[in-house]
Amino acid sequence: MYKRLPIVFLLAFAPLAYAQDVELPQGLEGLGDFSIFEEEEDEGFPVDLSWSVESRIGFRLQNDVHEKDVSIGEVRLQFGLTKDFDSVSFNFVTDFVFDPVQDNHGIDLETGQGFIDIRETNIVFSPFEFMDAKIGRQVLTWGTGDLVFINDLFAKDYNSFFIGRDDEYLKAPSDAIKTAFFFGDTNVDIVYVPRFDADRFIDGTRISFFDRAGGRLGGDLSGRANPVIANRPDRWFRDDEQSVRVYQSFGAVEAALYYYNGYWKSPAGQNPLTGAAEFPRLQVFGASVRGPVAKGIGSMEFGVYKSADGAAVNPLVHNDEFRFLIGYEQEIGTELTGSVQYYLERRGGYDQYVASLPNGAIVDDKNRHLFTVRLTKMLMQQDLKLSMFNFYSPTDKDGYMRFNVSYKLRDNLKVEAGGNIFYGQEHHSFFGQFKDNTNIYTGLHYDF
Amino acid sequence: MKNLVKILIMSALWALPAVAQETPDVMDIVEKANHVSYYKGDDGRAKVNMRIIDAQGRERVRAFIILRKDEDTADGKDGKQKMYVYFNKPADVKKMVFMVVKNMDRDDDRWLYLPALDLVKRIAASDERTSFVGSHFFYEDVSGRGIDEDNHELLEQDETYYIVKSTPKDPKSVEFSYYKNWIHKSTFLPVKTEYYDGSDQKIRSYTALKVDMIAGHPTVTASRMENHESGGKTLMNYSAVKYDVGLPDEIFSERYLRKAPRKYLR
């Protein structure tokens, strides 16, 4: 009805609407002058500092002749500093660690050994409108896998992962130059690591493992008495790594291409003369997609691993591999999220590999199939979090289950407990070898 | 421009001091209420503080900055929106970023950036009626509930308010059986919302506690969400509110998840 009134007539009332700019319309001002917060403005402080402290203790649930009963026992003080200048930011994060479980305490910033472990020291800036740069020690991640990595060949710390440190420690820092270019739809990341950054791999100092070269022919379990001696490529600018990611979104679907040129991140070879573990050359070509599927998020990723020349006929060097991953995540209940992944690792040149093995050696399958399941449930206004992640391989007949319960007593005080359960039928399989490391832990985290 | 004129005319009309109390179209009211609640200006930013208080009086705090940008639609109607939420408090979520693209035709797209891992995680769109960052506000309270998801009925009106009853078209998808909304007549701001269960028990309620006029937009700068079943409540405070900031589209991309757009977060 009112819509038919002459426009001139209506416009005459328009100023009334503007009048509202001046004071609140009747009925709203009466709501009162309510202020919820005494604003504690800490802005203007020249640097942004953060401190936190946590302690963790954990035990093996069985005797492991190769390791201590205590799987983790440490106090960790983390200090963070961020300083923003006009066009440059500086970030510094370091951990000070008191860790009596570790036998060696000499400081090694590469392996994180010793009482200091620097996680970040970098500067971030945008030299051009279309470019970002991050230079220095940093944590790097890309790819679509959930605790399974194909094209993310940045350093990991599997020791931390297996003994129950916070998830953030699965990623070891890299000393790198990251440049990111943004060309509208297509974006390119280039990461240059001037000196090879290896994983903080399982070397026996914390976690016992099956050493195929150790003991009698056919290998044996090994631990801190005989830690892996590794021969790391460590020449600056010669033993370097390059990683490239080209990515673009197509509607809600994200697609990416990846390239890596460097070395196997954990030992994948052995020097025939010295017996030292080696990191053979590695190139990886891969791609991924990720996007909404049904009521959740689906993802797919693959990578072609090109190992060092002659790997197929050399039993001491890992062969080429094809790796494939498909995953799906969905909310399956109130504050309950579930996800599943299927992962395939296929060994290239399998016949040559088998032929090259000495008699009596362990023969791995051509295909390693792996399934993962994750469940995360939040309760009590998200103060209580229950999570479970299980890896299971039907081909290796082994698996690994992680579980964690954490509760925030206060915003800055969290208590948690969890476990790392390894299972399997054979001593030498991927997860089965860690059976004696099955552990539970508890921790307390406080933010200042 | 046409739309602007239309809006002006409409607001002029609604500003009329109760001229002949005609029964207005309820969809019109609901559309406008949705607009003033979630679509003010072309974009906006605000500093948000939350106090989450449980029945025992224990308190949790959240502090974050919200950046919002609306996408132009062909018909000038309220449509797709992008939101960037940068956390400052508590310490364990500091520097985390949560990004949402609110779609009209399908589930929202969501991302989470975890700085300690440098991880950009895509997260499955969840039930919109679950807690937002552990508060008593739901995702839907923060980003808006689709007006076509309910049947609306104008229950009554007085000098100041329209009282609209909304009943979900899909009752199984929500925890309430209907809600009542007190919509302020001249501004169309919902000032109070009460959610009821099947036996007419009030289970949850929203109250605007303070309204400020910011750049010509009446803006709720303090509000409360109470859960009458658990006895918990969350107080939410908006400060440093700005509209028409001129946020570039690129802010809502992976680039700025990894590298926070400091200029707009200060």
Interface residues (C-beta under 8 A of the other chain):
Chain A: M1 Y2 I7 L10 L11 F13 A14 L16 A17 Y18 A19 Q20 D21 V22 E23 L24 P25 Q26 G27 L28 E29 L31 G32 D33 F34 S35 I36 F37 E39 E43 S50 S52 D84 S89 V124 S126 D132 K134 Q138 V139 L140 T141 W142 D167 E168 L170 K171 A180 F182 N187 Y247 A252 E254 R290 G291 P292 K295 G296 I297 S299 E329 Q330 E331 T334 E335 T337 Q381 Q382 D383 K408 R410 D411 N412 K414 H445 D447 F448
Chain B: L8 I9 S11 A12 L13 A15 L16 E22 N49 R51 I52 D54 R60 V61 K89 P90 A91 D92 K94 V101 R106 D107 D109 L114 A116 L117 D118 L119 V120 R122 I123 A124 A125 S126 D127 T130 S131 V133 G134 S135 H136 E159 T160 Y161 H184 K185 S186 T187 L189 V191 A208 L209 K210 V211 D212 M213 G216 P218 A222 G232 L235 M236 N237 S239 E250 E254 R255 R258 K259 R262 R266
